[in-house]
Amino acid sequence: MNTQATKPATINYEDIFDASYQRLLGNGSYNVDLIDEFYRLFISKSDVIAQLFAKTNMSAQKTMLHDSLDTLVEFSRTKTITHSLEKLASIHGKSGKNVPLYLFDIWLDSLMEALFAKDRAFNKTEELSWRLVLSPGITYIKYSIGKPA
């Protein structure tokens, strides 16, 4: 009888994210279908979100989403607060759009929903990898917005 336990396979979620991100948004590409689907889903989630985007130049906003994702990925990799990350927090904070903190969770859920809708290869393991990579930056933004002045 073999008493040695089999070790579970190690999953490198960063590598899984990298492959998925490259497939969907790599090399600076702009995945119009994905970004359009994300905003359609996100804005439809609540009247609060719809009001926040009511007077927004959506063309510019869609470009900013791509840039914001890059900023969140960079923070996940380096754990270094950059000017871009501080600016992202400021834009969404009390002196900017004053985005309620709970909307960041809806934002992330909407992005996952859009990824599943627009990429047939997207799966639960990739979803977890995206959440793990994007969460540190989202946590920083929420902290930055929610901390006392």
N, C-alpha and C positions, 0 to 999 in steps of 0.2 A: 504494500500500500504506500502510495506517494503522499507524504505528509507536508510537502512543500506547497504553500499556497501560490497560486499563479498571480503574478503582479498584473494589475490592470494596465492596459496600454496607456502610455502618456500622451495626452492631447496638448499640442501647442496651439493655444487659441490665438496667439498673435500671428502665427503662420497661416492659420485658417482665415483670420480676418484679412491678412495681406492678400491672399489669393482671391478672396471674395471682392475686396475693395478694388483690386486691379481689374477684375472682370467687369465690375460695374462702373467704376469711376476712375480707373487708372490712367496714367499718363496725362493727367490734366483734362481728360475728356469730360464732357458735359452731357450727362444722360438726361435728356429732355423728358422722356417718358417717365422716368423714375421721379424726377424732381416735380413734374406736374402732378403726378399721382400723389406724392407726399403732401403737397400743399392742398390738393383737393380733399384728401382725407383729414388732414390736420385742421383745416379751417371748418370742416363740417362737424367737428367734435363738440363745439360749444359756441354759444353766442358771444362769449367773452373773447374767444380766439377770433371769431369773425370780425368783431369790433376792432380788435388790435390791428387787423390787416385791412380794414375798410378803406383807408386812404394811402395804402402802401403801393409804391411802384413795384409791381410783382416781377417785372423783368429784372430789375436790380436785386430784388429780394432773392430770386432764384440763384443768381450768381453768388450772392452772399452765403447762401446755404452751402454751396460747394466749398467756398473759402472757410466757412465755419467748421465744416467737417474736417478739413485739413488741419485747422487750429486744434480741434479736439484730439485728433490723432497724434499730432506733435506733442501735446501735453502728456498724453498717455505714455508716449515713448520716453520723454525726457524728464517729466515731472518738474519742468522749469516753467514758471509763470512768465509768459512773453507779453509784449505790448499788445499783440493780437488777441490774446486771451483776456487781458485786462479790458481791452476795448469791447470785446464781446460781452463781458459781464457788465460794463458800464452802459452799453446800449440797452440791455435788458433790465437794468437796475432802476432804482427809485428816481434817479436824475434823467433817465431815458424813458423807455416804454413802460416801466414799472410793471413788469410781467409777474403775475402771481407764481410763486414757486411750484405749485402743483402742476402748472402747465408744462414744465420741463419733462415730467414723466409722460404726459400725453404726447409731447413732441417725440420722445424716443419711441413710444409705442406706435405712433403714426408712421415713423420712419421704418420700423420693422414691418408693419403692415404693408407699406409701399414696396419694400424689398421683396416680400413674399408675392405680392401681386405682379411685380414686373420682372421677376427673375425666376424662371422655373427650376433652376438649379439651387436656389436659396433654400436652406434647410435649418432645422432647429440648432444644430451645432454652429452653423454660421451665425444664426441669430444671437446665440450666447456670446460668440466671439465679438460681434459688433457691440453688444451691450457692455462687455468687459472693457473694450478699448475706449468707447465713448464716455463711459460713466465717470472716470476721474475728472475730466474736463467739465462735465455737467455738474458734478459735485462741487467743483471749485466755483463755478458760476452761481449756483444756488447759495453756497456759503457766502460768497462775496455780496450777493444781493441781500441776504437775510441777516447778515451780522449787524450788530448795533453800530451806529455812527460814532 
